[in-house]
Amino acid sequence: MAKQLEDSFHRKFYYLRLSVTDVCNFKCTYCLPDGYQPKDQKKPSFLTLDEIHRVTAAFADCGTTKVRITGGEPSLRRDFTDIIRTVASQPGITKVATTTNGYRMAKHVHEWREAGLTHINVSVDSLDPKMFYQITGENMFHQVMEGIDAAFDAGFEQVKINTVLLKDLNSQELPKFLEWIKTRPIQLRFIELMQTGEMDSLFSKHHVSGVSIRNHLIANGWLLKVKDNNDGPAQVFYHPDYIGEIGLIMPYEKNFCESCNRLRISAKGKLHLCLFGEDGVELRDLLADDSQQPQLIERIQASLNTKAVSHFLDEGKTGMTPNLASIGG
């Protein structure tokens, strides 16, 4: 086994976020309000199944224990179940997760579970069908709810729900969300709206501070859970009167990066040392053959020496992505 991935600030990396497509079929106001727009007219060349096998094998050999398969919307890949099976087959990978908008879950979540998916996150920005449509641009609320029920039927002990709270849109639904999880094993994860540089007016109009939600939870008896070393960035709270949990993802908090344990691979094979970083390290030239594994691992490990101490979002830098799914792990 190769040396555990570690940067110059002694942060160890147990968690890989693997994007398998940039394409999404929803048009969320805070992410892709105009829908997915390809950057060029050529058919996108996303990572193949063999390339996914090689890159996850390299990370597993370097101590990674959790892989989250993301997009875009990852279930748009026709070989999505095969991707899950490929990732789950890697020795050392104990958690295989995905983040999805949920529209295909009712039909396919059982086969995903059988292929090796252990954890699932679903984006649900409103419990009101009309508001759901307003935020996502798609009238699929009931299909997504059916998909969540199907996930429990398939054997998932907990489903994580990613919600971006937006002032004057869904922010008044907090009591409804809390009531929803009182008797259900759902971890409801509130993701703080980010300023991306492209939608500054949306941010100023709809941003809700995660700190205000945290203060509300603490004042009402919610308690903070201890993290595992391959957990995502959420601060997770539990309450003795609730079966469900609350997770808060607050990228603007001062010490957000101190516990960073995640690296990201883009759908076209670039390593991003920061989920918000603009520049990527090209890996695809080392994904053509199994014999390239030593060079691939060497390049990944060498790249970590250049990882910055912080994403600097709190200093006004916006980062590369408007896609909040990139941090909702």
Secondary structure as UniProt FT lines:
FT   TURN            8..9
FT   STRAND          15..19
FT   TURN            29..31
FT   TURN            33..34
FT   HELIX           49..61
FT   TURN            62..63
FT   STRAND          66..70
FT   HELIX           74..76
FT   TURN            78..79
FT   HELIX           80..88
FT   TURN            91..92
FT   STRAND          95..100
FT   TURN            103..104
FT   HELIX           105..115
FT   STRAND          119..123
FT   HELIX           129..136
FT   HELIX           141..153
FT   TURN            154..155
FT   STRAND          159..164
FT   TURN            167..170
FT   HELIX           171..173
FT   HELIX           174..181
FT   TURN            182..183
FT   STRAND          186..191
FT   HELIX           200..206
FT   HELIX           210..219
FT   TURN            220..221
FT   STRAND          223..224
FT   TURN            229..230
FT   STRAND          235..238
FT   TURN            240..241
FT   STRAND          245..249
FT   TURN            251..252
FT   TURN            254..259
FT   STRAND          262..265
FT   TURN            267..268
FT   STRAND          270..272
FT   TURN            275..276
FT   STRAND          281..282
FT   HELIX           284..286
FT   HELIX           290..292
FT   HELIX           293..303
FT   HELIX           304..306
FT   HELIX           313..315
FT   HELIX           324..326
//
